[in-house]
Amino acid sequence: MTTGTADVRDETVEVWNGLLRLRVKVAGDGPPLLYFHPLPGLAWQPLLDQLAQRHTVYAPEHPGTSPGDPQAIAQVQTFTELLLVYEEAIRALGLERPAAFGQSFGGMVAADLAATFPALFGRLVLAAPLGLWRDDAPIPLMEMISGAPEDTPKYLFAHPESEAARAAMALPADPELIPKAIAQSTWNVGCTTKFAWPIADHGLGRRLHRIRIPVLVLWGRRDALVPVAYAAEFGGRIAGSQVEVLDDCGHVVQADQPERTWTAISEFLGG
């Protein structure tokens, strides 16, 4: 399929002793880059189009979130198993030390993969990842998920009424497709929050010191979901990491500050 400017194709890799067929969207040409998506599932977006102009982007779909295969999530019982599934998938794709980019929930996955398998990635971008917890900086993840849908944008964007925020939250133009899209998104969140309930802390803080590759930690100063205090927390725990905080920016950095986000990521990956 063609999304934006990139020609996106589907690949499937068999993992977990043949119990899972993990779907991966692939686009672009160049050095490999893995993208790990946030809680609502994989949505191909302009930032991925931009990355596909310089990289071959591999974007795996979290088990259970692929349309037509909802029960795949039953094959993954623990967060440790999820990490092993992704590590197997990366080997099955034949990727050697690709760059990785993880966002929110996907940032937690990417960070823990880098800590658990230190030789897996070559570079790592973490955009407002989950995975740590401080009592003085609570993360209202469950409040967002269990709250009214119309309140969700205030957790994600610095300007919830902006055109960029509305575009990021847009439902299909065809009214007949809206119920299916809502149901799919709801199921996707259930599949991902299986590993984020009640808090998304699996002990990552005790493993981050194992990451010894170049890392960019990217955060919005006005992040209402994962407070900006965690930017310094990740930066301080990952030796030599680069931390960049974007002003007038919420949780979804590429929606609130697309140009500055692209500049930061492209310069880091090209460094």
Order of alpha helices (4+ residues) and beta strands (2+ residues): beta-beta-beta-beta-beta-alpha-beta-alpha-beta-alpha-beta-alpha-alpha-alpha-alpha-beta-alpha-beta-alpha-alpha
